[in-house]
Amino acid sequence: MKDLHEVLKKEKYIKINFKVSKTQHLLVKAKINGVQGNFILDTGASNSCVGFESIDFFNLIAGKSKTRAAGAGGTGMLTKIAKNNKLQLGRWKTEDLHLVIFDLSHVNEALQEYKAKPVHGIIGADILLEGKAIIDYFNHCLYLR
């Protein structure tokens, strides 16, 4: 087979490198509204999200939400929503990102136990689907189109 990078480049995919943390999480840098942060790339998360403590950091306008979050940290967690945000991963961009905002402290506490750096949020399946994502685990690359 041809080199994956070359094939995807011809298909107009953009390559974004990620790192694998001590906890085996995939870590990627992203900009929300022009501000860079650290994120977990999570194929199991339905929506991209940030923690309550990052509302001001990313210049978000948080609105009310009736949705309750569920995940590894539990169920029924209160959320807010921030609509129409800009996200940039490498050179890939989207202008209409709706972010779920909820308490990420349990995630960061778990990371700290392993002496791993805290994250601002999670890049979820909403972005992966929009960008027609291909993940190259061996070479630590995410490709979005």
Residue pairs with C-beta under 8 A, 6 or more apart in sequence:
4 136
4 139
5 15
5 139
5 141
8 15
8 134
8 143
9 15
11 145
12 145
13 132
13 134
13 143
13 144
13 145
14 89
14 90
14 91
14 92
14 143
14 144
14 145
15 90
15 141
15 142
15 143
16 28
16 89
16 90
16 92
16 141
16 142
16 143
16 144
17 28
17 90
17 140
17 141
17 142
18 26
18 27
18 28
18 41
18 140
18 141
18 142
19 26
19 27
19 28
19 140
20 26
20 27
20 140
21 27
21 111
21 114
21 116
21 117
22 114
22 115
22 116
23 110
23 111
23 114
23 116
25 40
25 41
25 42
25 111
25 116
26 40
26 41
26 42
26 135
26 140
26 142
27 38
27 39
27 40
27 41
27 117
27 119
28 38
28 39
28 40
28 41
28 89
28 123
28 142
29 36
29 37
29 38
29 39
29 89
30 36
30 37
30 39
30 87
30 88
30 89
30 123
31 37
31 86
31 87
31 88
31 89
32 50
32 58
32 60
32 85
32 86
32 87
32 97
32 99
32 121
33 58
33 59
33 60
33 85
33 86
34 59
34 86
35 57
35 58
35 59
37 50
37 54
37 57
37 58
37 119
37 120
37 121
38 117
38 118
38 119
38 120
39 119
39 120
39 121
39 122
39 123
40 107
40 119
40 121
40 122
40 123
41 122
41 123
41 135
41 142
42 122
42 123
42 124
43 125
43 128
43 135
44 125
45 71
45 122
45 123
45 124
45 125
46 124
46 125
46 126
47 98
47 99
47 100
47 124
47 125
47 126
48 87
48 97
48 99
48 100
48 121
48 122
48 123
48 124
48 126
48 127
49 69
49 99
49 100
49 101
49 102
49 104
49 121
49 122
49 124
50 58
50 60
50 82
50 99
50 101
50 104
50 120
50 121
50 122
51 101
51 102
51 103
51 104
51 105
51 107
51 108
51 120
51 121
52 80
52 101
52 102
52 103
52 104
53 104
54 60
54 101
54 120
54 121
55 62
55 80
55 82
55 101
57 120
58 85
58 120
60 82
60 85
60 99
60 101
61 82
61 83
62 80
62 81
62 82
62 101
63 80
63 81
63 82
63 83
64 80
64 81
65 79
65 80
65 81
65 100
65 101
67 79
67 81
67 100
68 75
68 76
68 77
68 78
68 79
69 75
69 76
69 77
69 78
69 79
69 100
69 102
70 76
70 77
71 77
72 106
72 107
73 103
73 106
73 107
74 106
77 102
77 103
78 102
78 103
79 100
79 101
79 102
80 100
80 101
80 102
81 98
81 99
81 100
81 101
82 98
82 99
82 101
83 98
84 95
84 96
84 97
84 98
85 96
85 97
85 98
85 99
86 93
86 94
86 95
86 97
87 93
87 94
87 97
87 127
89 123
89 127
89 131
89 142
89 144
90 144
92 131
92 144
92 145
94 127
94 130
94 131
97 126
97 127
98 126
99 121
104 119
104 121
104 122
107 119
107 122
108 118
108 119
111 117
111 118
111 119
112 118
127 133
127 144
128 144
131 144
131 145
132 144
132 145
133 142
133 143
133 144
134 142
134 143
135 141
135 142
135 143
136 142
136 143
